[in-house]
Amino acid sequence: MEPVEHFPVMLDQVLEYLRVRPDGLYADVTAGLGGHTQAIAQRLTTGRVIATDRDAESLELARQRLKPWTDRVVFLQARFSELEATYQRLGICGRLAGLLADLGPSRYQLTCPERGFSFMFDGPLDMRMDRSGGPTAADLINKLSERQLAEILWRFGEERRAKRLARAIVRARPLLTTRQLAELVESVVPGTTGRLHPATRTFLALRLVVNEELAELEALLNALPRWMAPGGRVVIITFHSLEDRLVKRAFRALAASGKASLLTRKVVRPSQEEVRTNPASRSAKLRAIEFR
Ligand SMILES: C[S@@+](CC[C@H](N)C(=O)[O-])C[C@H]1O[C@@H](n2cnc3c(N)ncnc32)[C@H](O)[C@@H]1O
């Protein structure tokens, strides 16, 4: 695997809110290509960062990138819903000084044609962040009923033409590649939705369902009080309004119950300069809390 050029999103703000202590224990639960993990590791002396990701290939890229700091980083493959068991095994529940989650697919996943995340590249309709198991996007597209597909496109993609699109998908089956699906969507959904490519919403909806991304995020949010030390800080970056809503609600509930304080009363967005140099950051939203 070739190293992928990568700019960690909202790095300055992540470091400002995480306030890394050289002796602290940190968790980067979305290690991806290791960009944020590296910035945390560079600020540690006796501290450690546990870098996890559900994607073995991304973890391997992160491991290569972080070779100079391997004494401070522990790499483990795990999805959010598996972290409770992992942290218990490592004896770190209640001891984390900071946790970072930078959600969504990584640059590597998005630009690798075989991973099937993007309509920009032709490849198999896969979209699994962890390729070791579970249904692919092709399984959903080719097996679900028209009603189930319409529900997914409407609920997770906010696709206004969900019913019409689901009908066209069922008629055109089997659809096996990203190009086949993108061309079908283009024939049903006119490309008049501003800057968005007509297939953007369809691909987003399928990806969220294939990876159970909202359920995973809920598992993460629910577990935070068990993992964080007093004074421990949590920083979460989302790229989708449904995800941001979950984070906002969970953080507000933690603040209302007195378990944590909000460090960001309003959502924090990337600077204009960052959006200009890294357009992938444009829909990023950051929220942070500190446990009491
Ligand atoms: C946007 S990338 C992170 C990029 C990383 N911060 C960096 O600077 O290189 C998100 C990563 O989170 C992983 N991921 C998403 N949902 C996950 C989950 N539920 N459990 C574990 N990893 C997840 C993806 O596989 C992907 O590699």
Ligand as a Chemical Component Dictionary entry (heavy atoms), coordinates in Angstrom:
data_LIG
# 
_chem_comp.id                   LIG 
_chem_comp.type                 NON-POLYMER 
_chem_comp.pdbx_formal_charge   0 
_chem_comp.three_letter_code    LIG 
# 
loop_
_chem_comp_atom.comp_id 
_chem_comp_atom.atom_id 
_chem_comp_atom.alt_atom_id 
_chem_comp_atom.type_symbol 
_chem_comp_atom.charge 
_chem_comp_atom.model_Cartn_x 
_chem_comp_atom.model_Cartn_y 
_chem_comp_atom.model_Cartn_z 
_chem_comp_atom.pdbx_ordinal 
LIG C1  C1  C 0  -12.030 10.484 8.624  1  
LIG S1  S1  S 1  -11.136 9.032  8.910  2  
LIG C2  C2  C 0  -10.020 9.494  10.171 3  
LIG C3  C3  C 0  -8.791  10.189 9.696  4  
LIG C4  C4  C 0  -7.768  10.394 10.795 5  
LIG N1  N1  N 0  -8.260  11.256 11.840 6  
LIG C5  C5  C 0  -6.486  10.928 10.238 7  
LIG O1  O1  O 0  -6.116  12.065 10.548 8  
LIG O2  O2  O -1 -5.840  10.223 9.477  9  
LIG C6  C6  C 0  -12.247 8.045  9.813  10 
LIG C7  C7  C 0  -11.750 6.657  10.123 11 
LIG O3  O3  O 0  -12.631 6.154  11.116 12 
LIG C8  C8  C 0  -12.878 4.818  10.867 13 
LIG N2  N2  N 0  -14.190 4.534  11.455 14 
LIG C9  C9  C 0  -15.383 5.047  11.101 15 
LIG N3  N3  N 0  -16.360 4.528  11.857 16 
LIG C10 C10 C 0  -15.775 3.684  12.734 17 
LIG C11 C11 C 0  -16.241 2.842  13.793 18 
LIG N4  N4  N 0  -17.540 2.756  14.084 19 
LIG N5  N5  N 0  -15.345 2.140  14.488 20 
LIG C12 C12 C 0  -14.007 2.228  14.215 21 
LIG N6  N6  N 0  -13.507 2.971  13.213 22 
LIG C13 C13 C 0  -14.381 3.696  12.484 23 
LIG C14 C14 C 0  -12.836 4.660  9.360  24 
LIG O4  O4  O 0  -12.482 3.338  9.018  25 
LIG C15 C15 C 0  -11.768 5.687  8.966  26 
LIG O5  O5  O 0  -10.525 5.083  8.822  27 
# 
loop_
_chem_comp_bond.comp_id 
_chem_comp_bond.atom_id_1 
_chem_comp_bond.atom_id_2 
_chem_comp_bond.value_order 
_chem_comp_bond.pdbx_ordinal 
LIG C1  S1  SING 1  
LIG S1  C2  SING 2  
LIG S1  C6  SING 3  
LIG C2  C3  SING 4  
LIG C3  C4  SING 5  
LIG C4  N1  SING 6  
LIG C4  C5  SING 7  
LIG C5  O1  DOUB 8  
LIG C5  O2  SING 9  
LIG C6  C7  SING 10 
LIG C7  O3  SING 11 
LIG C7  C15 SING 12 
LIG O3  C8  SING 13 
LIG C8  N2  SING 14 
LIG C8  C14 SING 15 
LIG N2  C9  SING 16 
LIG N2  C13 SING 17 
LIG C9  N3  DOUB 18 
LIG N3  C10 SING 19 
LIG C10 C11 SING 20 
LIG C10 C13 DOUB 21 
LIG C11 N4  SING 22 
LIG C11 N5  DOUB 23 
LIG N5  C12 SING 24 
LIG C12 N6  DOUB 25 
LIG N6  C13 SING 26 
LIG C14 O4  SING 27 
LIG C14 C15 SING 28 
LIG C15 O5  SING 29 
# 
